[in-house]
Each structure stands twice: as structure tokens, then as C-alpha cells.
């Protein structure tokens, strides 16, 4: 097991480059189980592009790198992500593979997602992506655990991005999607990849599902992942803890009336990255993560509007008691 990195790679001045698949998404409108739905709304969904769009909302230069099919879904995705102010110049069009599709099925115990992405354009991405101009000058490269689950070449891409001699820091959101792993050992692969990153985000419930019920708290996750200098453990609607080296910082979550939870983790990641990049203050970064996640939780799509700039400034500067009582 690698030792904790006490001297992290600093954020560079260049854009945050988010690498991963985005799909067309169908969801019942209004929110209801698919069996009861009469109408489906067409949207887009992708962990890495979600992070890129929320980073752009926060004024952070962001670039999304991926591949889409030469089809209406692919063209729609490229337009939608670009409309948020994200640089999409690193998105390839694959003439022989389709754009992936997902269908959301909300239910009383959460939202189940049906994936139709086998053989998609993004699944053909590989380590050659890292040699493209889209990665040049990256201030940070953001990856998730979804990408290595898509194909052998995508796993090789993530492994190459985490090479010890990489010229940029890497953030890695574990983002475990059990349906994507099939017969491959997700716990071992995701732990090995996460431990090589500079900054890692993971949910406590996610860590327990991957690495066992003995992972009872944020400190136990830190013991499993000593490699990243910065580790963020999200405990659902309760709190999130960031370790910078061995030092933990915990900030309670905001009180939010949840419409649909999918996308909130990506929003939190973007807020945390934006806050840490701009101020280097883990408490401020955690608060901005919670504020951004609240924007996603209050809408049925993956992307919701941020609170006003004045409201964000007020809550970032608030004392602990004001924060604990706050709503977005």
C-alpha cells in the first residue's frame, strides 16, 4: 500500500480537462416509475461532462474530452455541453459506433438506470487520447470510475492517465456503477486506481459496498486509500469530510428537498474542485460542493441552476451555526 502523498501536485493554470462518456438520456416527465410514465424527456447524462458544466458555471475553464457517434444524439450532446461554456474541441465523432443511451427509472427506493452503451463511440477511447492536443496544458485532469468499466481500452486510458510521471494532477471520482462491471473485480480495480490519484471523491455507502461493512466512517476509507493527498468522503445527506494529507475537515450538508438524486455527486465534485482550485481552503471547497450538489438535487435532470452569486458568497462566508441552519 502506497504512503500518503504529503506534497501534492498543485493545480495548474490551465483548464480542468474532464475525460469520459456522455450519453443521451430518457427520463419520465413528470418523475415517476417507467411503468407508469406516459412521456419521456430527452436530455443528456455523463459524469465527466456534468463536472465540466458545473465547473463552467463557477467560472472555471473546463474542457470535455470524449467521443460520440455521428448521429442526432451525438450532435445534441456536443451542442448542449458547449452551450454551458465548456470547450468541446476534444470531442471526437466516430462514424462507425453509436452514441450511448440511458433510461432513468425512478422508484421509491431510488433511481435505477438502464444502460444501452455497449459498443458505443466512447467505449473505443484508449490511451492515445492522452497524446492529443486536448490534454496539453491541462491544469487538472478529472476522471471517474465509470470509464474503466466501459472497455479494456478505457481501463488502459485511465491507467495511463495515472502514470507516476504524469505532468498534471488527476482527480478521480470512484463513481461505482455495479451494472457496468459484470465479471470484472470492481473493488480491486477501483481501489488500485483511486490510490494512484492526487484527489479522490467517494461516497461512504459506495465505499462500504465496494470494500466491506467494516468501512464504517471516513477515517476507515482514509486507511484504505492512503495514496491520494486529498480524499473526500461523502456521507449522503449528513456531511462530507475532506482529508488533506492526514488532516480531516468535515462540513454538514445543506437541508434540501430532493427531487431526483442522480447527478448530485458530479455537481459536488465540481463545486469542491472549483473551491479548492480558487481558494485552497477545504472548508470553503466542501461548502461549495454542497451548494452545487443542492442544485442538482432540486431538479429532475442532472444539471440545475446554482444559487445566486450573492447567496453563494453569503453562505461560503457564514459562521458554522448559520451554515448548519441554511437552505440553498
Rosetta blueprint (number, residue, H / E / L):
1 X L
2 X L
3 X L
4 X L
5 X L
6 X L
7 X L
8 X L
9 X L
10 X L
11 X L
12 X L
13 X L
14 X L
15 X L
16 X E
17 X E
18 X E
19 X E
20 X L
21 X L
22 X L
23 X E
24 X E
25 X E
26 X E
27 X E
28 X E
29 X L
30 X L
31 X L
32 X L
33 X L
34 X H
35 X H
36 X H
37 X L
38 X L
39 X L
40 X E
41 X E
42 X E
43 X E
44 X E
45 X E
46 X L
47 X H
48 X H
49 X H
50 X H
51 X H
52 X H
53 X H
54 X H
55 X H
56 X H
57 X H
58 X L
59 X L
60 X L
61 X L
62 X E
63 X E
64 X E
65 X E
66 X E
67 X E
68 X E
69 X E
70 X L
71 X L
72 X H
73 X H
74 X H
75 X H
76 X H
77 X H
78 X H
79 X H
80 X H
81 X H
82 X H
83 X H
84 X L
85 X L
86 X L
87 X E
88 X E
89 X E
90 X E
91 X E
92 X E
93 X E
94 X E
95 X L
96 X L
97 X L
98 X L
99 X L
100 X L
101 X E
102 X E
103 X E
104 X E
105 X E
106 X E
107 X E
108 X L
109 X L
110 X E
111 X E
112 X E
113 X E
114 X E
115 X E
116 X E
117 X L
118 X L
119 X L
120 X L
121 X L
122 X H
123 X H
124 X H
125 X L
126 X L
127 X H
128 X H
129 X H
130 X H
131 X H
132 X L
133 X H
134 X H
135 X H
136 X L
137 X L
138 X L
139 X L
140 X E
141 X E
142 X E
143 X E
144 X E
145 X L
146 X L
147 X H
148 X H
149 X H
150 X H
151 X L
152 X H
153 X H
154 X H
155 X H
156 X H
157 X H
158 X H
159 X H
160 X H
161 X H
162 X L
163 X L
164 X L
165 X L
166 X L
167 X L
168 X L
169 X L
170 X E
171 X E
172 X E
173 X E
174 X L
175 X L
176 X L
177 X L
178 X H
179 X H
180 X H
181 X H
182 X L
183 X L
184 X L
185 X L
186 X H
187 X H
188 X H
189 X H
190 X H
191 X H
192 X H
193 X H
194 X H
195 X L
196 X L
197 X L
198 X L
199 X E
200 X E
201 X E
202 X E
203 X E
204 X H
205 X H
206 X H
207 X H
208 X H
209 X H
210 X H
211 X H
212 X L
213 X L
214 X L
215 X L
216 X L
217 X L
218 X H
219 X H
220 X H
221 X H
222 X H
223 X H
224 X H
225 X L
226 X L
227 X L
228 X L
229 X L
230 X E
231 X E
232 X E
233 X E
234 X E
235 X E
236 X L
237 X L
238 X L
239 X E
240 X E
241 X E
242 X E
243 X E
244 X E
245 X L
246 X L
247 X E
248 X E
249 X E
250 X E
251 X E
252 X E
253 X L
254 X L
255 X L
256 X L
257 X L
258 X L
259 X L
260 X L
261 X L
262 X L
263 X L
264 X H
265 X H
266 X H
267 X H
268 X H
269 X H
270 X H
271 X H
272 X H
273 X H
274 X H
275 X H
276 X H
277 X H
278 X H
279 X H
280 X L
281 X L
282 X H
283 X H
284 X H
285 X H
286 X H
287 X H
288 X H
289 X H
290 X H
291 X H
292 X H
293 X H
294 X H
295 X H
296 X H
297 X H
298 X L
299 X L
300 X L
301 X L
302 X L
303 X L
304 X L
305 X L
306 X L
307 X L
308 X L
309 X H
310 X H
311 X H
312 X H
313 X H
314 X H
315 X H
316 X H
317 X H
318 X L
319 X L
320 X H
321 X H
322 X H
323 X H
324 X H
325 X H
326 X L
327 X L
328 X L
